[in-house]
Amino acid sequence: MSSSNEIKLKTFINSREIYPDKDIEGVCVLSGLDLNKKLHNIKIYIKTNYIKDKYKNIGGKKVVLQKVEIDLDKSIIEGGLVKVPFKFKVNRKVPVSIHKSHIWIKTCLKENGKNKLEEKYYIDILPPKYIENTIDIIENLGFSLIEVENKYTENKYDNLPFIQCFKFRRLKENLNQNEDDIEIFFKQKNECIEVYLNQNIKVTFEYKYINDLNYLTNKIYSVIKFKI
């Protein structure tokens, strides 16, 4: 049970909905009755989990996507209140929050060199335009997005042990076509986006075409119709 003189940590974020490659802002509020406790730093983590092997019931592996450390060098006095504002840019390759993909912020307060307090705060990472447009195009071609999962991969991508997979199912009226399901994942390169369909079929488009829906539709349609 917590005693009445413990330091308390609360994290407030300006918006729970955040885009990759955009700023996240908030404040950590420390309060309590401890006298002259030396506070070293606050660590802010963006975390998610991934499925190791769902067929063997090995899942829920947690992974750090990003870490920010804020030096405090402050003491909290009796009845004191310390507000620590923060602002940093979310990594552009952070996965999005859809279906089974959950993203959260974990804040940790260090006191005398040890983790004193931890707090978990779920956030929504919204899909950037290239993901949003690709999903819309595939759905307009007669599919429905049914599942999004972070799946383990042996070949690490961007030093992460998983890829984020988007699974689509063909609508019933189109079941006489080639395949019922399509699974895709994305890779961001410096000059282009790579979209992999069913693991081994690649569609590439430059960033300047992200909002050219006719161009994207033609590229994706040709792959679905003739290669899948």
Backbone hydrogen bonds, N-H to C=O, Kabsch-Sander energy under -0.5 kcal/mol:
donor,donor_aa,acceptor,acceptor_aa,energy
6,E,3,S,-1.4
8,K,31,S,-4.2
10,K,29,V,-2.1
12,F,27,V,-2.7
14,N,25,E,-2.4
18,I,16,R,-0.6
18,I,124,D,-3.0
21,D,90,V,-1.7
22,K,19,Y,-1.3
24,I,88,F,-2.9
26,G,86,F,-2.1
27,V,12,F,-2.6
28,C,84,V,-2.6
29,V,10,K,-3.2
29,V,27,V,-0.5
30,L,28,C,-0.5
30,L,82,V,-3.3
31,S,8,K,-2.1
32,G,80,G,-1.0
36,N,34,D,-0.5
36,N,76,I,-0.7
37,K,76,I,-1.2
39,L,37,K,-0.5
39,L,74,K,-3.4
40,H,38,K,-0.5
40,H,110,K,-1.8
41,N,110,K,-0.6
42,I,70,I,-2.4
43,K,108,C,-2.7
44,I,68,V,-3.4
45,Y,43,K,-0.5
45,Y,106,K,-2.9
46,I,66,Q,-2.5
47,K,45,Y,-0.5
47,K,104,W,-3.0
48,T,63,V,-1.9
49,N,102,H,-0.5
50,Y,61,K,-2.0
51,I,150,N,-3.3
52,K,50,Y,-0.6
52,K,58,I,-0.7
53,D,58,I,-3.9
56,K,53,D,-1.0
57,N,54,K,-0.7
58,I,53,D,-3.0
59,G,57,N,-0.7
61,K,50,Y,-2.1
63,V,48,T,-2.6
65,L,46,I,-3.2
65,L,63,V,-0.5
66,Q,46,I,-1.4
68,V,44,I,-2.7
70,I,42,I,-3.2
71,D,69,E,-0.5
72,L,40,H,-2.8
73,D,39,L,-0.7
73,D,40,H,-0.9
74,K,39,L,-1.4
76,I,37,K,-1.4
77,I,75,S,-0.5
79,G,32,G,-0.6
80,G,77,I,-2.7
82,V,30,L,-2.9
83,K,81,L,-0.5
84,V,28,C,-3.1
84,V,82,V,-0.5
86,F,26,G,-2.6
88,F,24,I,-1.9
90,V,22,K,-2.8
94,V,91,N,-1.6
97,S,125,I,-2.8
98,I,96,V,-1.0
100,K,148,V,-1.3
101,S,98,I,-2.5
102,H,100,K,-0.8
103,I,123,I,-0.6
104,W,47,K,-2.2
105,I,121,Y,-3.5
106,K,45,Y,-2.5
107,T,119,E,-2.4
108,C,43,K,-2.6
109,L,117,L,-2.3
110,K,41,N,-2.7
111,E,114,K,-2.9
112,N,38,K,-0.8
114,K,111,E,-1.4
116,K,109,L,-3.8
117,L,109,L,-1.2
119,E,107,T,-2.0
121,Y,105,I,-2.7
123,I,103,I,-2.1
124,D,16,R,-3.4
125,I,123,I,-0.6
126,L,18,I,-2.7
126,L,124,D,-0.8
131,I,128,P,-0.8
132,E,128,P,-2.7
133,N,129,K,-3.1
134,T,130,Y,-1.3
135,I,131,I,-2.6
136,D,132,E,-2.3
137,I,133,N,-2.4
138,I,134,T,-2.4
139,E,135,I,-2.4
140,N,136,D,-2.3
141,L,137,I,-1.1
142,G,139,E,-1.6
143,F,138,I,-1.0
144,S,169,R,-2.2
146,I,144,S,-0.5
146,I,167,K,-2.7
147,E,167,K,-1.4
149,E,165,C,-2.0
151,K,149,E,-0.8
151,K,163,I,-2.9
152,Y,51,I,-2.4
153,T,161,P,-2.3
156,K,154,E,-1.1
157,Y,160,L,-1.6
158,D,156,K,-0.5
160,L,157,Y,-1.4
163,I,151,K,-2.4
165,C,149,E,-3.3
165,C,163,I,-0.7
166,F,184,I,-2.9
167,K,147,E,-3.3
167,K,165,C,-0.5
168,F,166,F,-0.5
168,F,182,I,-3.7
169,R,144,S,-2.6
170,R,180,D,-4.3
171,L,142,G,-2.8
174,N,171,L,-2.3
175,L,172,K,-1.8
177,Q,174,N,-1.8
182,I,168,F,-2.5
184,I,166,F,-2.6
185,F,196,Y,-1.5
187,K,194,E,-2.4
189,K,187,K,-0.6
189,K,192,C,-2.7
193,I,205,F,-2.9
194,E,187,K,-2.9
195,V,193,I,-0.5
195,V,203,V,-3.3
196,Y,185,F,-3.0
196,Y,194,E,-0.5
197,L,195,V,-0.6
197,L,201,I,-3.3
198,N,183,E,-3.7
198,N,196,Y,-0.5
200,N,197,L,-0.6
200,N,198,N,-1.7
201,I,197,L,-1.7
202,K,200,N,-0.6
203,V,195,V,-2.8
205,F,193,I,-2.1
207,Y,191,E,-1.0
209,Y,206,E,-2.0
210,I,207,Y,-1.8
212,D,209,Y,-1.6
213,L,211,N,-1.3
216,L,212,D,-2.4
217,T,213,L,-2.7
218,N,214,N,-2.2
219,K,215,Y,-1.9
220,I,216,L,-2.6
221,Y,217,T,-3.0
222,S,218,N,-2.0
223,V,219,K,-1.2
224,I,220,I,-2.5
225,K,221,Y,-2.8
226,F,222,S,-1.8
227,K,223,V,-2.2
228,I,223,V,-0.9
228,I,224,I,-0.6
